[in-house]
Amino acid sequence: MTRKQEGNPYVIIFALWLLLFAASSQVMIISPILPRISEQLGTPLEILGNLVTVYAVMVGFFAIIMGPLSDKIGRRKILLIGTGFISLFLFLHFFVENFWELLIVRALAGMAGGVLSGSAVAYVGDYFPYEKRGWANGWIMSGMAMGQILGIPIGTYLADLLGFRVPFLIFGAIMALTFLLIFFKVPQPNVDLSKDRVTLKGSLQKYYTLLLRSEVRAVALAYVFMFLSISIYVVYLPTWLESTFKVSGKAIASLFFVGGIANVITGPIAGKLSDKIGRRKIIIISCLGLSVVMLATTFVVKEFWMSYILFFIVMVLIAMRISPFQALSTELIKSDNRGSLMSLLVAIGQVGYGLGGSVAGPFYVHSGYVSNTIIGMITILVMAYIVWKHVPEPDLNTED
C-alpha cells in the first residue's frame, strides 16, 4: 500500500541533485588536477592515486556504519549529518600545506561521504514508487553530469589560476547551501523505520543476512567491478592526455565539459527507458559498449580533438548504466533495510574504486596508459557477465 508523501517532489529532486553535484564534483576534480597537486606539493605522480584510495576506503567504512543507522533514524537526518560535515571538511582543504595533510583531509571528506553514500538513492527508493524511480534517479544523477559541465571545468580553471585548494572551497560552500535546502524543504518519507537497536554486532549481522541472498551478492560483486573499471580507466586519463598532447588544464576542463553534456542528456533518458524495457538490458548494453571504447582509446586518439568524441561516448555509456542499476538495486530489499543495502553496495563499490586508484598509478607509470585501458575493459566485461547471469529483473509493477 502506497501512503501519501509530504513535500514537493521537484524540490526534493533539486535538493538531491545539488547534493550529487557538489559531492561528485569534489571527487571528480582530483583526476584533472593531479598534475597541479604534483607541482604545488612536490609529490610524485605515481603516489597521487592514493588520494583516491584513502577517500574510497573511508567512504566504504563509514557507509557500512551508517547504513543501519539510516534505517533506524531516517534518511533525512543522515542527509543533514553528511552534508554538514562534508562542507566543513571541504573547507579544510584550503589550509593544507603538504601531501600528507591533503591525504588526511581527503580521508575526513571520505568519512562524511560515507555518511551520505547510498542515502540519496535510498531516499528516492523511500519516497518514489518503483515505476518512477528510474525517472527520479535519472534527474538526480544528472547532478553528477552538471558537475562535469560546470563544476569540473570551473574548478580545473581555478586550480590552474589560483591553486588546487580553491575548487574544494567552492564545493564546500555549495554543500553548505545543500544542507540548508534539505533542512527546510526535504521531509522524512513516510516509510517504516527499523525497530532494531543499532549495535556493531547487530549491524554486522544485518549485512551478513543481506549477503546470504544470492541476488545481493551478485549486485555487490557487480558494484566492485563497475567502480574498479571506472577508477582504473578515468583517474589517469587526463594525465595521459596532458603528457601525450602537451595540452593545458583548460583543455582538460573542456573535455569534462563535453563529457558532462553527454551525461546530463543520457541519464534521464536511460532512467526513463529502463522504467519501460527493464534495467538489465540497459546495463549490459552499456558495459559491452564501454569495453570496446576503453580498449580503443590509445589506438583511436591520435590527436587531442579526438578525445572529445571518445570521452563523450564514454560518458554516454556510463550514464546509461548508473541510474538503471541504482533503481534495480533499490527494489531488492524493503524500505526498512534499503539504507543498509545501499550503504553496503556503496561500501563494496568503493573497495573497487579504491583498489583501482591504487593500481592505476603504478600501471600508468610502468606500463603506459594502454595497460589501464586493457584492465578497464576486462573488469567491465566481468560486470556485464555478473549482471547477465546472476542479477534478477524485479517485476515492474512491484510496489513497497
C-alpha positions as CSV (number, residue, x, y, z in Angstrom):
1,M,0.0,0.0,0.0
2,T,1.4,3.4,-1.0
3,R,1.0,6.2,1.5
4,K,0.7,9.8,0.7
5,Q,4.0,11.6,0.7
6,E,4.8,15.1,2.1
7,G,6.9,17.7,0.3
8,N,7.3,18.8,-3.2
9,P,8.9,16.1,-5.3
10,Y,10.5,18.6,-7.7
11,V,12.1,20.5,-4.8
12,I,13.3,17.2,-3.3
13,I,14.8,16.2,-6.6
14,F,16.6,19.5,-6.9
15,A,18.0,19.2,-3.3
16,L,19.3,15.8,-4.0
17,W,20.6,16.9,-7.4
18,L,22.5,19.7,-5.8
19,L,24.0,17.3,-3.2
20,L,25.1,15.0,-6.1
21,F,26.6,18.0,-7.9
22,A,28.8,19.1,-5.0
23,A,29.6,15.6,-3.8
24,S,30.6,14.2,-7.2
25,S,32.5,17.3,-8.2
26,Q,34.8,17.2,-5.2
27,V,35.6,13.6,-6.0
28,M,36.0,14.0,-9.8
29,I,38.1,17.2,-9.5
30,I,41.0,15.1,-8.2
31,S,41.7,13.5,-11.6
32,P,42.1,16.6,-13.8
33,I,44.1,18.5,-11.2
34,L,46.6,15.7,-10.3
35,P,49.3,17.5,-12.3
36,R,48.6,20.7,-10.3
37,I,48.7,18.9,-7.0
38,S,52.0,17.2,-8.0
39,E,53.5,20.6,-8.9
40,Q,52.3,22.6,-6.0
41,L,53.0,20.0,-3.3
42,G,56.1,18.5,-4.9
43,T,54.6,15.0,-4.9
44,P,55.5,12.2,-7.4
45,L,52.6,11.3,-9.8
46,E,52.6,7.6,-9.0
47,I,51.5,8.0,-5.4
48,L,48.8,10.6,-6.0
49,G,46.4,7.8,-6.8
50,N,46.3,7.2,-3.0
51,L,44.3,10.4,-2.7
52,V,41.5,8.4,-4.5
53,T,42.2,5.3,-2.4
54,V,42.0,6.9,1.0
55,Y,38.8,8.7,0.2
56,A,37.2,5.5,-1.2
57,V,38.3,3.4,1.9
58,M,36.8,5.9,4.3
59,V,33.6,6.2,2.3
60,G,33.3,2.4,2.3
61,F,34.0,2.1,6.1
62,F,31.6,4.8,7.1
63,A,28.9,3.7,4.7
64,I,28.9,0.3,6.4
65,I,28.4,2.0,9.8
66,M,25.8,4.5,8.7
67,G,23.6,2.2,6.6
68,P,21.7,0.5,9.6
69,L,21.6,3.9,11.4
70,S,19.8,5.5,8.4
71,D,17.2,2.7,8.5
72,K,16.7,3.5,12.2
73,I,16.7,7.3,12.3
74,G,15.6,8.1,8.8
75,R,17.2,9.2,5.6
76,R,16.6,13.0,6.2
77,K,18.7,13.1,9.4
78,I,21.5,11.2,7.7
79,L,21.5,13.6,4.7
80,L,21.8,16.6,7.2
81,I,24.6,15.0,9.1
82,G,26.5,14.1,5.9
83,T,26.1,17.5,4.2
84,G,27.0,19.4,7.3
85,F,30.3,17.5,7.9
86,I,31.4,17.3,4.3
87,S,31.0,21.0,3.9
88,L,33.3,21.6,6.9
89,F,35.9,19.1,5.7
90,L,35.9,20.6,2.2
91,F,36.7,24.0,3.7
92,L,39.7,22.4,5.5
93,H,41.3,21.6,2.1
94,F,42.1,25.3,1.7
95,F,44.6,25.1,4.5
96,V,46.7,22.0,3.5
97,E,50.4,22.6,3.0
98,N,51.8,19.2,2.0
99,F,50.7,15.8,0.6
100,W,50.1,14.2,3.9
101,E,47.9,16.9,5.1
102,L,45.9,16.6,1.9
103,L,45.7,12.9,2.4
104,I,44.2,13.4,5.9
105,V,41.6,15.9,4.8
106,R,40.6,13.7,1.9
107,A,40.2,10.9,4.5
108,L,37.9,13.2,6.5
109,A,35.9,14.1,3.5
110,G,35.6,10.4,2.8
111,M,34.2,9.9,6.3
112,A,31.4,12.4,5.5
113,G,31.0,11.0,2.0
114,G,30.4,7.6,3.6
115,V,27.7,9.1,5.8
116,L,26.0,10.3,2.6
117,S,26.7,7.3,0.4
118,G,23.6,5.5,-0.5
119,S,21.3,7.9,1.4
120,A,20.2,9.9,-1.7
121,V,19.4,6.8,-3.7
122,A,17.8,5.2,-0.6
123,Y,15.7,8.3,-0.2
124,V,14.5,8.0,-3.7
125,G,13.6,4.4,-3.0
126,D,11.6,5.5,0.1
127,Y,9.8,8.5,-1.5
128,F,9.1,7.5,-5.1
129,P,7.1,4.4,-6.3
130,Y,9.2,1.9,-8.2
131,E,7.7,2.9,-11.6
132,K,9.0,6.4,-11.1
133,R,12.4,5.7,-9.5
134,G,14.3,5.4,-12.9
135,W,12.9,8.9,-13.8
136,A,13.8,10.4,-10.4
137,N,17.3,8.7,-10.2
138,G,18.0,9.9,-13.8
139,W,17.4,13.5,-12.9
140,I,19.2,13.3,-9.6
141,M,22.2,11.6,-11.1
142,S,22.3,14.3,-13.8
143,G,23.7,16.4,-10.9
144,M,26.9,14.5,-11.5
145,A,26.8,15.4,-15.1
146,M,26.4,19.0,-14.3
147,G,29.4,18.7,-12.1
148,Q,31.3,17.7,-15.2
149,I,29.8,20.5,-17.3
150,L,30.3,23.3,-14.7
151,G,32.0,22.1,-11.6
152,I,35.0,20.3,-13.1
153,P,35.8,22.9,-15.8
154,I,35.5,25.8,-13.5
155,G,37.3,24.0,-10.7
156,T,40.1,23.0,-13.1
157,Y,40.4,26.5,-14.4
158,L,40.6,28.0,-10.9
159,A,43.1,25.3,-9.8
160,D,45.3,26.5,-12.7
161,L,44.8,30.1,-11.8
162,L,44.6,30.2,-8.0
163,G,45.9,26.8,-6.9
164,F,44.3,23.4,-6.4
165,R,42.8,24.3,-3.0
166,V,40.2,26.8,-4.3
167,P,37.8,24.3,-6.0
168,F,37.3,22.4,-2.7
169,L,36.4,25.7,-1.0
170,I,33.8,26.4,-3.6
171,F,32.3,22.9,-3.4
172,G,32.2,23.2,0.3
173,A,30.1,26.3,0.0
174,I,27.7,24.6,-2.3
175,M,27.4,21.7,0.1
176,A,26.6,24.1,2.9
177,L,23.8,25.5,0.8
178,T,22.5,22.0,0.2
179,F,22.4,21.4,4.0
180,L,20.1,24.4,4.3
181,L,17.9,23.3,1.5
182,I,17.5,19.8,2.9
183,F,16.8,21.3,6.4
184,F,14.0,23.5,5.3
185,K,12.5,21.6,2.3
186,V,13.2,17.9,2.4
187,P,10.9,15.8,4.6
188,Q,11.4,12.4,6.1
189,P,9.5,9.9,3.8
190,N,6.5,8.0,5.3
191,V,8.1,4.6,5.4
192,D,8.6,2.1,8.2
193,L,11.9,2.6,10.0
194,S,13.8,-0.2,11.5
195,K,12.9,-1.0,15.1
196,D,16.1,-2.9,15.8
197,R,18.6,-1.4,18.2
198,V,21.7,-0.2,16.3
199,T,24.8,-2.1,17.6
200,L,28.0,-3.1,15.9
201,K,27.1,-6.8,16.3
202,G,23.6,-6.2,15.0
203,S,24.8,-4.2,12.1
204,L,27.3,-6.9,11.0
205,Q,24.6,-9.5,11.4
206,K,22.2,-7.4,9.2
207,Y,24.9,-7.2,6.5
208,Y,25.6,-10.9,6.8
209,T,21.9,-11.6,6.4
210,L,21.7,-9.4,3.3
211,L,24.7,-11.1,1.8
212,L,23.1,-14.5,2.3
213,R,20.8,-13.6,-0.6
214,S,22.3,-14.6,-3.9
215,E,21.0,-11.5,-5.8
216,V,22.5,-9.2,-3.2
217,R,25.9,-10.9,-3.5
218,A,25.7,-10.6,-7.3
219,V,24.8,-6.9,-7.3
220,A,27.6,-6.3,-4.7
221,L,30.2,-8.0,-6.9
222,A,29.0,-6.1,-9.9
223,Y,29.4,-2.8,-8.0
224,V,33.0,-3.8,-7.2
225,F,33.9,-4.3,-10.9
226,M,31.9,-1.3,-12.0
227,F,33.9,1.1,-9.8
228,L,37.1,-0.8,-10.4
229,S,36.9,-0.3,-14.1
230,I,35.9,3.4,-13.9
231,S,38.8,4.2,-11.5
232,I,41.5,2.3,-13.5
233,Y,40.4,4.0,-16.7
234,V,39.5,7.5,-15.7
235,V,41.9,8.6,-12.9
236,Y,45.0,8.9,-15.1
237,L,43.2,9.7,-18.4
238,P,43.7,13.5,-18.0
239,T,47.4,12.9,-17.0
240,W,47.9,10.8,-20.1
241,L,46.3,13.4,-22.4
242,E,48.3,16.2,-20.9
243,S,51.6,14.4,-21.3
244,T,50.9,12.9,-24.7
245,F,49.5,16.0,-26.4
246,K,51.1,18.7,-24.3
247,V,47.7,20.4,-23.5
248,S,46.8,22.7,-20.6
249,G,44.5,22.2,-17.7
250,K,42.0,24.4,-19.6
251,A,41.8,21.8,-22.4
252,I,41.2,19.0,-19.9
253,A,38.5,21.1,-18.3
254,S,36.8,21.5,-21.7
255,L,37.0,17.7,-22.1
256,F,35.0,17.2,-18.9
257,F,32.5,19.8,-20.1
258,V,31.8,17.8,-23.2
259,G,31.5,14.6,-21.1
260,G,29.1,16.3,-18.8
261,I,26.8,17.3,-21.6
262,A,26.7,13.6,-22.7
263,N,25.9,12.6,-19.1
264,V,23.2,15.1,-18.5
265,I,21.5,14.2,-21.8
266,T,21.7,10.5,-21.3
267,G,21.0,10.0,-17.6
268,P,17.3,10.9,-17.6
269,I,16.6,9.2,-20.9
270,A,18.3,6.0,-19.8
271,G,16.4,6.1,-16.5
272,K,13.0,6.6,-18.1
273,L,13.8,4.0,-20.8
274,S,14.7,1.5,-18.2
275,D,11.4,2.0,-16.5
276,K,9.8,0.7,-19.7
277,I,12.1,-2.1,-21.0
278,G,13.9,-3.2,-17.9
279,R,17.1,-2.3,-16.2
280,R,19.3,-5.3,-17.0
281,K,19.2,-4.8,-20.8
282,I,20.4,-1.2,-20.5
283,I,23.2,-2.1,-18.0
284,I,24.5,-4.9,-20.2
285,I,24.5,-2.9,-23.4
286,S,26.3,-0.1,-21.6
287,C,29.0,-2.4,-20.3
288,L,29.6,-4.0,-23.7
289,G,29.9,-0.7,-25.4
290,L,32.2,0.7,-22.8
291,S,34.6,-2.3,-23.0
292,V,35.1,-1.6,-26.8
293,V,35.6,2.2,-26.2
294,M,38.1,1.6,-23.4
295,L,40.2,-0.8,-25.4
296,A,40.2,1.5,-28.4
297,T,41.3,4.6,-26.5
298,T,45.0,4.7,-27.1
299,F,44.7,3.4,-30.7
300,V,42.0,5.9,-31.8
301,V,43.0,9.1,-30.0
302,K,46.0,10.3,-32.2
303,E,45.2,14.0,-31.8
304,F,43.7,15.7,-28.8
305,W,40.5,16.8,-30.5
306,M,39.6,13.1,-30.9
307,S,39.5,12.7,-27.2
308,Y,36.4,14.9,-27.1
309,I,34.5,12.4,-29.2
310,L,35.8,9.4,-27.3
311,F,35.0,11.0,-23.8
312,F,31.5,11.9,-25.0
313,I,30.8,8.3,-25.9
314,V,32.4,7.1,-22.6
315,M,30.1,9.4,-20.5
316,V,27.0,8.3,-22.5
317,L,27.8,4.7,-21.8
318,I,28.5,5.3,-18.1
319,A,25.3,7.4,-17.7
320,M,23.3,4.6,-19.4
321,R,24.3,2.2,-16.6
322,I,24.2,4.2,-13.4
323,S,20.6,5.2,-12.8
324,P,19.1,1.9,-14.0
325,F,21.5,-0.1,-11.8
326,Q,20.6,2.0,-8.8
327,A,16.9,1.7,-9.5
328,L,17.2,-2.0,-9.8
329,S,19.2,-2.3,-6.6
330,T,16.6,-0.4,-4.5
331,E,14.0,-2.9,-5.3
332,L,15.9,-5.9,-4.0
333,I,15.1,-5.0,-0.3
334,K,12.1,-3.5,1.5
335,S,12.3,0.1,2.9
336,D,13.4,-0.9,6.5
337,N,16.6,-2.4,5.1
338,R,17.1,-0.3,2.0
339,G,19.6,2.1,3.6
340,S,21.7,-0.8,4.8
341,L,21.7,-2.4,1.3
342,M,22.6,0.8,-0.5
343,S,25.3,1.6,2.1
344,L,26.6,-2.0,1.7
345,L,26.7,-1.7,-2.1
346,V,28.4,1.7,-2.0
347,A,31.0,0.5,0.5
348,I,31.8,-2.6,-1.6
349,G,31.9,-0.4,-4.7
350,Q,34.3,1.9,-3.0
351,V,36.6,-1.1,-2.4
352,G,36.7,-1.4,-6.1
353,Y,37.3,2.3,-6.7
354,G,40.0,2.5,-4.1
355,L,41.8,-0.6,-5.4
356,G,41.6,1.0,-8.9
357,G,43.1,4.2,-7.6
358,S,46.0,2.4,-6.0
359,V,46.9,0.2,-9.0
360,A,46.2,2.8,-11.8
361,G,49.2,4.9,-10.9
362,P,51.9,2.1,-11.0
363,F,50.4,0.6,-14.1
364,Y,50.4,4.0,-15.8
365,V,53.9,4.9,-14.8
366,H,55.5,1.5,-15.5
367,S,53.4,0.1,-18.4
368,G,51.8,3.1,-20.0
369,Y,48.1,4.1,-20.2
370,V,47.3,1.3,-22.6
371,S,47.6,-1.1,-19.6
372,N,44.9,0.9,-17.8
373,T,42.5,0.6,-20.8
374,I,43.0,-3.2,-21.1
375,I,42.4,-3.8,-17.4
376,G,39.4,-1.4,-17.5
377,M,38.0,-3.4,-20.4
378,I,38.4,-6.7,-18.7
379,T,36.7,-5.6,-15.4
380,I,33.7,-4.0,-17.2
381,L,33.1,-7.2,-19.1
382,V,33.2,-9.2,-15.8
383,M,30.5,-6.8,-14.5
384,A,28.3,-7.4,-17.7
385,Y,28.6,-11.2,-17.2
386,I,27.6,-10.9,-13.5
387,V,24.5,-8.8,-14.3
388,W,23.5,-11.0,-17.2
389,K,23.9,-14.3,-15.3
390,H,23.1,-13.6,-11.7
391,V,21.1,-10.3,-11.2
392,P,17.3,-10.7,-11.5
393,E,15.0,-8.1,-13.0
394,P,12.2,-7.1,-10.5
395,D,8.6,-7.0,-11.6
396,L,8.0,-3.5,-13.0
397,N,4.6,-3.5,-11.3
398,T,6.0,-4.1,-7.8
399,E,5.2,-1.6,-5.0
400,D,6.5,-1.4,-1.5
